[in-house]
């Protein structure tokens, strides 16, 4: 079974320049992963009034999986934080680490087929959500 890890990024800039900076960093990491990038999961947000953030989840090895002819259903899990936009450690501890723990608890096929999205934070919680298949045929 694969073990999943993540790398999180925060830009020094806000607005479009922050997103462009993150896109460059994410592209560099994805390119360095080689075949492991095929099942990598990415999410990016711009925290209103603060730095843009991104995270990439990736397996420790390339996954060779049979193709799924049918997925019976989907479940979701999420993690959130109400951290100040500058509190990078709290983002990692409360959101990013929770999702990597969920990925590591799934089968390789469930984790590889999962989908991830993220929301930004303004006067509330930032959230990352993972959807994963319940049964695969």
N, C-alpha and C positions, 0 to 999 in steps of 0.2 A: 504494500500500500504506500502511496506517495505521501510525503509530508509537505504541507503548504507553508509558505512564508510570505512576507509582504515587505515592500519598501514604500515608505510614505515620503511625499515631497510637499514643501510649502514654499511658495515664491516670496521673494522680497518685495515684489510689486503687486499692485492691485490692478483691476481693469484688464484690458486686452493684453498688455505687456506681461502681466502675471500668468495668464493662460498660455501665452506663447512660450514663456520660459518653461512651464510645466510640460507642455507638449514636447518640447525638445528633450527634456530629461526623461520623459516616459518613453519616447522613441529610442533613445540611447539604451535604456534598460531592456526594452523588448528585443532590440537587436542583439544585445549581449546574451540573452537567454537561449538563443538558437531554437531547437525543436521544442523546448519547454514553453515557449511563447504561444504555441498553438492553443493551449488551454488556459492561458493567463487571463485574469479578470482585472479590469481597470475601472476606476471611477474618478471623477474630477468635479470640483465645485469651486466657485468663487465666493468666499465668505464676505458678505456685504460689509464694507467698511474695514476690511482686513485683507490678509494675504489669500491668494488662491491656494487650494490644496488638491492633492491627487494621491492615489494609492494604487499599487499594482500587487495583486496576489498571484503567486506562481508556485508550481510544484517543484520538488527537488530533483525530479527526473522527467524525461519525456514520457508521456502516457500513450501506450498502444492499446486502444480500446475497440471493442466491436461496435459496429454502428448500431444505433438504436432505431428499431423499426417502429416502436410505439412507446410513448410515455403516458402512463396512466393518470398522472396528476402532478400537481406542483404544490410545494409548501414554501413558506417564507419564514425567514428569521431576520431580525434587525438589531442594530446596536445604535445607541445615540449618546450624545454628550451635550451638555449645556455650557461647555467650557468657553472662556473668552477666546476670541479668534487667535490670540498670540500664544495660547497655552498648548504648544505642540505635544508635550508629554501626555497631557490628559487626553488629547485626541487619540494618541497611540494606545494608551491604556484602556480607554473606555469604548472606543469604536473599532479601531483597526485590529487590535488583539482579539476582540470578541468574534469578529468575522473569521479570522484565521483559525480560531478554535472550532468554529462551526464547520469550516472546510475540512479540517483534520478529522472531524467526527464522521464525515460522510464517506461512502465508498468512493473509490477512484472515479467510477463512472458518474455518480451523482455530482461529485465536485467538479469534474471536467465539464459537465453539461450545465452547471449552474450559471446564473446571471446575477449581476450586481449593479446597483444604482446608488446614487448618493444625492443628498439635498444639502443646500447651504444653510447657514444659520444667521438669523437676525432677530435678536430678542427672543430666542427660543432654542430648540434642540437642532443640532446637525445630526443627520441620520444616514447610515449605510444599510441597505436592505439586500439580502441574498435570497434568490428563488432557486430551488433545486427540485429535481424530479423525485417523485415518491416511489414509483415503480417503473422499471424499464424493461421492455421485452425485445 
